[in-house]
Amino acid sequence: MTDPELDTDILIVGAGPVGLFLANECARRRIRCMLIESRPAQSEHSKALAVMPRTMEIFDMAGIAAPFEESANRVTSIAMTKPSGTLARMPFAPKESPYPYVSMVPQDVTEQILSEQLRRKSGDVDYRTNFVSAVQSEHCVAANVESNDKTREIRAAFLVGCDGAHSAVRHSLDLRFQGKAYDAFFMLADIETNESLPASEMQLCPSEFGPLAIFPMSPTRRRLVATVTKEGPGEPSLEIVRRLLAERGPRGMEALGIHWSSYFRVHHRQVERLRLGRIFLAGDAAHIHSPIGGQGMNTGLDDVWNLAWKLDFAVRGFARQQLLDSYDIERSPIIRGVIEMTDLMTKGLGTPSKAAQIARDLAIPLLFRLRPFQHMMVQRLSHLGISYAASPIVLGDGQRYFDSSLRGGGLCSKFILMIGNGAERSAARQAERLSTDMSDVLELRTVPGGCVRLVRPDGYIAYEAAKGGADAIKRISSLLDAMIAGST
């Protein structure tokens, strides 16, 4: 249970999208949290942009999807394009999701939405506050933070570092950030364009000069991300953007103006551990990779969605160590897969090898026409294909689950035990007893059919049997016992 001697239950360091979303989830679950941020205010630039279908489902389950729907430009196809013409086009419209598109929402808008949602839940951000150090004990984390040239101590049950690629929290833990930097610089530019390209299509442009990705924000505003050779001091100019489009971009696209731009270095790295005692890492503090593919923010949001319910159970005194351990076990392979995929896309689109370019340009039109390839790509990019099959707290495939009952904030602080109205009577009676005995952490719902299914508080299936009998309920009971302690 909440310790009144502590200043807060969860101390979150970093108020980017990942930290803000975690703070929202703490507030929704009525967990005390403090959110500190070294910046004086939220971002004014649109760094991260793409919000994937699974992320929209997560926002829906958290009850905050509506403002993102209203703000988004919807992308439903991906084209592979060169100055000589379009190599291939692939639909991006997964039928299994109510969000069959990529939602293009600038990061500053995402942060604004999440900040407003947090304030509605009576939460806030402590700006101009720097994390300095932390010391752990058996029962809490004592963190030193600095603001207004004064240092103070905050005692929390848990600390989560969401403080970006240069994470002070990660550095304080002395954890290795394994990987390396790309040789090239990357350029990011938000530009005004003509209407030669559809607003519902994203372009990936393979080139011997390096990859270029074009993300539509509106019919006439687009985000460009490309590898470049940095040209002198200052930010990329409109002249540089036009030259890059001429050598790599789609035919007919014109850059008419530039809103903002920057050069930056990109690494592909992953922290060796996501958890050390009572301190956790999430988002860019734990992993960074190529921006090609629009995966970064979504992966970070997935991190804290996986973590929030586990911290909730821990704060309420119900979590065994295995439940907290599962955060690293579940998320690390997913992160590694994202890094490998974005690295492969970046290198493949920008290979300098003439032979590899020819092979790539011949293969792309063939692959993009294949339904299995389309499905695989959409599943991976959309995050709908994420599963936790290898997790110690999952029996089975650990796949995503999403239906109308979970929407609008319909999933929060309990497992959902779904039992079919056609299941065996003995199983139904056992399910009722189990839900009564574990009422703090388990909700029973009757659904059509004969199945038995245990859905986690993050919308992933912990166990499922097509024909539910007493044995299925016993397995679910044993699985919950391995995760949960102290429930009545």
C-alpha positions, 0 to 999 in steps of 0.5 A, spaced: 500 500 500 502 507 499 507 509 504 505 515 507 512 517 509 514 517 502 513 524 498 510 520 492 509 513 489 512 514 483 518 519 481 518 520 473 524 524 470 523 527 463 516 530 461 517 528 453 511 524 451 513 518 454 514 521 461 507 525 460 504 519 458 506 515 464 504 521 469 497 520 466 497 513 467 499 514 474 493 519 475 488 515 472 490 509 477 490 514 482 497 513 484 501 518 487 506 521 482 511 527 481 514 529 474 520 533 473 523 536 467 529 540 466 526 544 460 523 551 462 517 548 458 514 543 453 517 542 446 515 547 441 518 543 435 515 537 432 520 532 432 517 525 433 511 525 428 508 518 427 503 515 432 502 508 430 495 504 430 497 500 436 499 506 440 492 509 438 489 503 441 493 504 447 491 511 448 484 509 447 484 504 452 487 509 457 481 514 455 485 519 451 484 517 444 479 523 441 484 529 441 489 525 437 484 523 432 482 530 431 489 532 430 492 527 426 493 527 418 491 520 416 496 516 412 494 509 409 499 508 404 507 507 403 510 509 397 517 507 395 519 513 390 525 515 386 526 521 382 525 517 376 518 514 378 515 510 383 518 503 384 512 500 389 506 502 393 503 498 399 497 500 403 497 501 410 490 499 413 490 494 418 483 491 418 484 488 425 484 495 428 479 501 429 485 505 427 487 503 420 492 508 419 498 512 421 496 518 425 501 524 423 501 528 430 507 533 431 510 532 437 509 539 440 501 537 439 502 530 442 506 533 448 500 539 449 495 534 449 498 529 454 499 535 458 492 538 458 490 531 460 494 530 466 492 537 468 485 535 467 487 529 472 490 534 477 497 533 475 502 537 473 510 538 471 515 541 475 519 544 470 526 547 471 528 541 475 534 537 474 535 530 477 542 529 480 542 523 483 539 517 487 540 512 492 536 506 493 534 502 499 530 496 500 523 500 501 524 506 497 529 511 492 531 517 495 533 522 489 536 529 489 533 534 485 535 541 483 531 547 482 532 554 483 539 553 485 537 549 491 537 541 492 532 537 495 530 530 496 524 526 494 523 519 497 519 515 492 517 508 492 520 507 484 523 512 480 522 511 472 527 515 467 524 518 461 529 523 460 532 522 453 538 519 450 543 523 454 539 520 460 542 523 467 538 517 470 541 512 466 548 515 467 547 515 475 546 507 474 552 506 470 549 502 465 552 500 458 548 504 452 550 498 447 551 500 440 554 505 436 553 511 432 551 512 424 557 515 420 552 520 417 549 526 420 541 526 419 537 532 417 530 534 419 526 539 416 519 541 416 517 544 409 511 547 405 510 544 399 506 544 393 500 539 392 503 534 388 503 528 393 497 525 396 496 527 404 495 520 405 501 517 403 508 517 406 514 516 401 520 512 402 526 514 397 532 509 396 538 513 394 545 512 393 546 519 396 542 516 402 535 515 405 530 520 405 523 519 408 517 524 407 512 524 412 505 528 410 503 533 416 497 536 411 496 537 404 502 542 403 506 541 409 511 535 410 517 532 414 523 530 411 528 526 414 534 524 411 542 522 412 546 528 409 553 530 409 553 536 414 554 543 410 557 548 415 554 551 421 547 553 422 541 549 420 539 546 414 537 552 409 531 551 404 537 551 398 539 545 401 532 542 402 531 543 395 538 540 392 536 534 397 529 533 394 532 534 387 537 528 387 533 523 392 525 526 392 519 524 388 518 527 381 514 534 382 515 535 389 517 542 390 519 545 397 516 552 397 518 554 404 521 552 411 518 552 418 524 549 422 530 544 421 536 541 424 542 537 423 543 531 428 547 525 430 543 518 430 545 512 434 543 505 434 543 503 442 540 499 447 541 499 455 543 493 458 538 493 463 531 496 463 531 495 471 536 496 477 532 495 483 527 500 484 529 504 478 526 503 471 528 506 464 523 507 458 523 511 451 530 514 449 533 513 455 533 506 454 534 505 446 535 510 440 535 508 433 534 511 426 528 515 425 526 512 418 520 508 420 517 512 425 518 507 431 522 511 436 516 515 440 511 509 439 516 504 442 517 509 448 510 509 449 509 501 449 515 501 454 511 505 459 504 502 457 507 495 459 510 498 466 505 502 468 500 497 471 506 493 474 508 499 478 500 500 480 500 493 482 507 494 486 504 500 489 498 497 492 502 491 495 500 486 490 506 485 485 511 479 486 518 480 484 517 476 477 512 481 475 517 487 476 522 483 473 517 481 467 518 489 464 525 488 462 524 480 460 518 483 455 521 489 453 528 488 451 527 483 445 521 488 442 526 494 443 532 490 440 527 488 434 525 495 432 533 497 432 534 491 427 529 493 423 530 501 423 537 499 422 536 495 416 531 500 413 536 505 413 542 501 410 538 498 405 535 505 402 541 508 402 546 503 400 552 505 396 553 499 393 551 499 385 549 492 385 545 492 392 542 498 389 540 494 382 538 488 387 534 492 391 530 496 386 528 490 382 526 486 389 522 492 392 516 492 386 516 484 387 515 484 394 510 490 395 505 486 391 506 480 396 500 480 401 504 476 406 510 481 405 505 487 406 502 483 412 509 483 415 511 490 414 504 493 417 504 488 423 511 490 425 511 498 423 504 498 426 506 495 433 500 491 432 504 484 431 507 485 438 507 479 443 510 477 449 510 469 448 517 468 451 514 472 458 514 468 464 508 471 466 504 469 459 502 462 457 501 462 450 502 467 444 501 473 449 498 477 443 494 483 443 487 483 445 482 489 443 475 490 443 469 495 444 469 493 452 476 496 453 475 502 449 474 509 452 478 508 458 475 501 459 482 497 461 485 500 468 488 496 474 485 489 473 486 483 469 480 481 466 478 474 466 473 472 460 469 466 460 464 464 454 457 463 456 458 456 453 464 454 457 463 448 462 459 449 468 464 447 473 469 452 470 464 458 470 463 456 478 471 456 479 472 462 475 466 466 480 470 463 486 477 466 483 474 473 481 471 473 488 478 471 492 482 476 487 477 481 487 482 487 488 486 485 481 481 481 477 474 482 474 470 477 471 466 478 464 462 473 460 463 473 453 459 469 447 462 462 446 466 457 450 473 460 451 477 462 457 481 468 456 485 472 461 487 479 459 492 483 462 491 490 464 495 492 458 491 489 453 495 483 452 493 475 453 496 472 458 492 465 457 487 463 452 483 456 451 478 455 446 474 450 450 474 452 457 474 447 462 476 447 470 483 445 467 484 452 464 481 456 470 487 452 474 492 454 470 490 461 470 490 461 478 497 458 478 499 464 473 496 469 477 499 466 484 506 467 480 505 474 479 500 477 485 501 477 492 496 479 498 490 480 494 483 478 498 
